[in-house]
Amino acid sequence: MTTTQAIMQPDVACITVRDTMETAAQRMRQLDVGALPICDGEGHPVGIVTDRDIVVKCVATGANPRTTTAGEMAQGDGLRTVDIGADIDAALALMERHRIRRLPVTEAGKLVGIITEADLSRRLPDTTVGEFVEAVCAQHLPASTDEGAQ
């Protein structure tokens, strides 16, 4: 049985609920990542903020990234997590069912890692990754057109 621990990135960085979107953006730039888990003061994940969230939900709505907090962005997101000892098949099923691209991994409720699409592509068979991409990402891919067949 392959567990989430074997697939996850254990050195996951996070931001706190009190950090601003400006801080989140700077941290993403420093770490060269597109998303960061949001944790409460005790290390429990309560949300995830992406670079797209900062642009679409903060900047584009007129909110100030210097004052908008991660806690405000995390409200009502229904964050899904998986335990460090869970079977990877269960984690994949959860990700596919809820169309999740990044899944925080917890131990005793605290953040210990994250599973991303890149982790899956590096560590799982191509067919498994293909099925995952189709289930999670297909709705966001442009429809193929066959313009030359007229």
N, C-alpha and C positions, 0 to 999 in steps of 0.2 A: 504494500500500500504506500503510495506516495502521499505525503502530507503537505499541507500548505507551507510548513516550515522549509521544506526542500525547494520550493518554488519562489518564495517571497524574497524581497529585498529587505534585509534586516536593518540596514542603516538608514531607515526612513527619517526624514526631517519633518517637523510639524511646526505649526504656528499655534498661538493660544487664541482663545476667544476674544481677548482684549487687543490683539495686534490689529493694526489697520490694513486696509487693502494696499496702501502704498508699501508698507513693510512686507506684505505677502509678495507683491510684485518684485521688490528688490531681492527678497530671499530666493524666489524662483529664478531670477536672473543669475544670482551668485551660484546657485546649485545646478543651473541649466536643466530645470524641470518645468513642467507645465501644470503641475498640481501639487497641493500640499494638504495633508490632513489637518483638521482643526481639532485641537485637544483642549479639554477643560484644565483647570489648575492641578488636577491629579493624574493627568496623562491618559484620560479616557477620550477616545475619539468621539466627536459630536458632529462632524461634518467634513466636507472636503471643499476646497476652493480651487478653481482652475483659472488659468490665465484668461480663458474665455469668459468666465464669470465676472472677473474684474472689469473687462471691457463691456460686456452686454448688460450685466445686472447692476453695475456701479457707475462707470463713466458714462455710458450711453443713456442712462436714466437721469443724469444730472447730479448724482450723488458725488460727494467729495471723497476720493480715495484716501485722503489724509486724515479723515475723521470717521469714515465708515469702518466698522470693526468686523473682524472675521465672525464674531458671534452673531452679528446682525445678518451676515450672509448665510450662516448655518441654520437659521431658523426654519423649521418645518421641512427639512430635506429628507427625513426618514432614512438616515444613514444605515447601511447594511455593513456588517463586519463578519469575520469568520475567525474561529479559534485556531491557534497555532497548530493544534494536533488534528484538525479536521482533514479528512481525505480530500485530495485535490479535485476528485470528481464531484464531490458535494459543493466545493467552492465554485467550480465551473458552472454547475447547474444553477447556483444562486446568481452568478454573474449574468448568465444567459437569460434567466427568468426575469431579472429586473433590469436588463440591459446596462450593466455596470462595467465600466472600463478600468476602474481602479478599486481594489477591494482591500480595506485596512484589515490587518491581521492583529488579533489581540491575544493576550494571555492574562487571565484573571481580570479581564475588562480593560487592560491597559494596552496602548499601542506598542507593538513590537516589530511590525513590518508592514509591507504593502505588496500586493500582487497587481501588476500592471499588464497590459497587452504585450509589452516588450518582454516581460518575464516569461509569459506563456510561450511566446514565439521562440525564445532561446532554449526552453527546457522541455517542451512537449512535442509530440509528433506533429508533422505538418497537417495531417488530416484533422487532428483534434483542434489545432489552431484555426484551420480553415472553417470548421464547423462553428467555432466560437465567433469568428469575425462575421460570418454570415448571420448568426443569431443576434449579435449585439450591434453590429455596424451597418448591416445591409440597408436599413431604412434611411441612412444618411448618405448612401452612395448615390451618385447621379444615375438616372436610368440610362441604359445603353440605347443608342439609336443607331439605326442602320440606314444612314442617309444615302449610301451608294447603291442601294438595292431598288431604286425607283425605276 
